[in-house]
Amino acid sequence: MPAKSTAATESSATASSVADATRAVVQEFLAARLAGDTERLVALFADEVDWVLADNPAARWIRPRSTAAECAAQFTELMEYTVSEGIHRIRGRPRLGRHLPRRRR
C-alpha cells in the first residue's frame, strides 16, 4: 500500500484547518446573532463590505450595506420590523414558527 505523499497530507491538513476555522466563525456568528450582540457581530465582518441587496421600502432592513457596523445592525433592524412566533417544541426538539412545512411519512 503506497504511503500518502507529503503534499496530499499537507493539503488534507489545510482543508481540515480551514473547515475548523470556518466552523468556529459560523458558530461565533450564530451565538452573537442569537444573543443580539452587535459588537461581536461587527468584529466578525470586514471593515468594508459589499452587502448587495436592492432597497425595499416595504422591508426597511433589506438594503445595501458597506460597513461592518451596518451589517451587524441588520439584526437590530430586522427585529424592529418583525414579530417572532416563538419556539415551539415537537417531540422534545425546538421548532421555530408554525409556518415550517410538515414532513410526510
KEKE-3310 file (N, C-alpha, C; in steps of 0.2 Angstrom, whole numbers, plus 5000, padded with zeros to 4 digits):
npx = (5004:5004:5012:5004:5007:5018:5013:4999:4995:4998:4989:4977:4977:4977:4964:4956:4960:4955:4941:4938:4941:4932:4920:4921:4920:4907:4900:4902:4897:4883:4880:4883:4873:4861:4862:4860:4871:4878:4891:4900:4896:4900:4914:4916:4914:4922:4930:4926:4913:4904:4888:4876:4860:4845:4836:4822:4807:4796:4802:4812:4824:4830:4842:4856:4873:4888:4898:4905:4898:4885:4881:4881:4871:4859:4853:4847:4838:4830:4823:4816:4806:4799:4789:4791:4786:4789:4797:4792:4789:4792:4791:4801:4811:4816:4806:4806:4793:4777:4775:4783:4786:4777:4784:4781:4775)
npy = (4994:5011:5025:5040:5055:5069:5081:5078:5075:5087:5095:5089:5092:5106:5108:5103:5112:5124:5121:5119:5132:5139:5134:5138:5152:5153:5147:5157:5168:5164:5163:5176:5182:5176:5181:5194:5202:5215:5221:5210:5205:5215:5213:5202:5205:5211:5228:5235:5231:5222:5221:5217:5221:5225:5240:5240:5247:5242:5233:5238:5234:5227:5231:5239:5237:5243:5244:5236:5238:5242:5230:5222:5229:5225:5215:5221:5230:5221:5214:5225:5226:5214:5201:5189:5172:5164:5149:5133:5117:5101:5084:5085:5093:5109:5120:5132:5144:5141:5140:5132:5118:5102:5086:5073:5056)
npz = (5000:4995:5003:5009:5000:5005:5001:4999:5012:5018:5011:5015:5029:5028:5022:5032:5043:5038:5037:5050:5055:5048:5053:5067:5065:5060:5071:5080:5074:5074:5088:5092:5085:5090:5103:5101:5101:5095:5095:5095:5082:5073:5075:5067:5054:5039:5038:5027:5017:5004:5004:4995:4991:4984:4988:4998:5001:5008:5016:5027:5032:5023:5012:5004:5011:5018:5028:5042:5054:5049:5043:5055:5061:5055:5061:5072:5066:5059:5069:5074:5065:5063:5069:5082:5082:5091:5100:5097:5103:5097:5099:5109:5103:5098:5088:5076:5074:5067:5053:5046:5035:5036:5038:5027:5030)
capx = (5000:5008:5011:5002:5013:5018:5008:4992:4994:4998:4983:4971:4978:4975:4957:4953:4960:4950:4935:4938:4941:4925:4915:4922:4917:4900:4897:4903:4891:4876:4880:4882:4866:4856:4862:4859:4877:4880:4898:4903:4895:4904:4920:4916:4914:4927:4928:4922:4910:4899:4882:4872:4853:4841:4832:4815:4804:4792:4806:4817:4830:4833:4846:4864:4877:4895:4902:4904:4893:4879:4880:4879:4864:4854:4849:4843:4833:4826:4819:4811:4800:4796:4786:4793:4781:4792:4799:4788:4793:4789:4794:4807:4815:4813:4805:4804:4787:4772:4775:4788:4782:4777:4787:4776:4778)
capy = (5000:5017:5030:5046:5060:5074:5086:5076:5075:5094:5098:5087:5096:5113:5108:5102:5118:5129:5119:5120:5139:5142:5131:5142:5158:5152:5146:5163:5172:5162:5164:5183:5184:5174:5185:5201:5206:5219:5222:5204:5204:5219:5211:5196:5207:5216:5235:5237:5225:5223:5218:5220:5220:5230:5243:5238:5251:5238:5229:5243:5231:5225:5237:5238:5239:5244:5243:5230:5241:5242:5223:5220:5232:5222:5211:5225:5232:5215:5213:5231:5226:5208:5198:5182:5167:5160:5142:5128:5110:5095:5078:5087:5097:5116:5121:5139:5145:5136:5140:5127:5113:5096:5081:5067:5049)
capz = (5000:4995:5008:5007:4999:5010:4998:5000:5019:5020:5008:5019:5035:5027:5021:5039:5047:5035:5039:5058:5056:5046:5058:5073:5064:5059:5077:5084:5071:5077:5095:5093:5082:5095:5109:5099:5102:5089:5095:5092:5075:5070:5075:5063:5047:5037:5039:5022:5014:4998:5005:4989:4991:4982:4993:4998:5006:5012:5021:5028:5034:5016:5009:5003:5017:5016:5033:5047:5058:5045:5043:5061:5063:5051:5066:5076:5061:5057:5075:5074:5060:5063:5076:5082:5084:5097:5098:5098:5104:5094:5101:5113:5099:5097:5081:5075:5070:5064:5046:5043:5032:5040:5034:5026:5032)
cpx = (5004:5007:5008:5008:5012:5013:5001:4991:4994:4991:4977:4971:4975:4967:4954:4954:4956:4943:4933:4937:4934:4920:4915:4919:4910:4897:4897:4898:4885:4875:4879:4875:4861:4856:4861:4865:4880:4888:4902:4902:4899:4911:4921:4916:4920:4925:4924:4919:4905:4893:4877:4865:4850:4837:4825:4811:4799:4795:4812:4824:4834:4836:4853:4867:4884:4900:4900:4898:4886:4877:4877:4872:4858:4850:4844:4837:4828:4821:4814:4805:4797:4794:4788:4787:4783:4794:4794:4791:4788:4793:4801:4812:4812:4812:4803:4798:4783:4772:4779:4784:4783:4780:4781:4779:4776)
cpy = (5006:5021:5036:5051:5065:5080:5084:5077:5083:5097:5095:5091:5103:5113:5107:5108:5123:5127:5120:5128:5142:5140:5136:5149:5158:5151:5153:5168:5170:5164:5172:5185:5182:5178:5192:5205:5209:5220:5216:5203:5209:5217:5205:5199:5211:5223:5237:5231:5227:5219:5221:5217:5226:5233:5241:5242:5247:5234:5233:5240:5228:5231:5235:5240:5239:5244:5237:5232:5240:5235:5220:5223:5229:5218:5215:5228:5227:5214:5219:5230:5219:5205:5191:5178:5163:5153:5137:5121:5105:5089:5080:5091:5104:5116:5128:5140:5140:5136:5135:5121:5106:5091:5075:5061:5044)
cpz = (5000:5000:5005:5005:5004:5007:5000:5007:5021:5017:5013:5026:5034:5026:5028:5043:5045:5037:5046:5059:5054:5051:5064:5071:5063:5066:5081:5081:5074:5084:5096:5091:5087:5101:5108:5101:5096:5089:5092:5085:5071:5069:5069:5055:5046:5038:5034:5018:5008:4999:5000:4989:4988:4987:4992:5003:5010:5017:5023:5030:5028:5012:5008:5009:5015:5021:5038:5052:5055:5045:5049:5063:5060:5056:5070:5072:5060:5063:5076:5070:5059:5070:5076:5084:5089:5095:5101:5099:5101:5096:5105:5109:5098:5089:5080:5071:5068:5057:5043:5040:5036:5035:5033:5028:5027)
residu = (MET:PRO:ALA:LYS:SER:THR:ALA:ALA:THR:GLU:SER:SER:ALA:THR:ALA:SER:SER:VAL:ALA:ASP:ALA:THR:ARG:ALA:VAL:VAL:GLN:GLU:PHE:LEU:ALA:ALA:ARG:LEU:ALA:GLY:ASP:THR:GLU:ARG:LEU:VAL:ALA:LEU:PHE:ALA:ASP:GLU:VAL:ASP:TRP:VAL:LEU:ALA:ASP:ASN:PRO:ALA:ALA:ARG:TRP:ILE:ARG:PRO:ARG:SER:THR:ALA:ALA:GLU:CYS:ALA:ALA:GLN:PHE:THR:GLU:LEU:MET:GLU:TYR:THR:VAL:SER:GLU:GLY:ILE:HIS:ARG:ILE:ARG:GLY:ARG:PRO:ARG:LEU:GLY:ARG:HIS:LEU:PRO:ARG:ARG:ARG:ARG)
# end
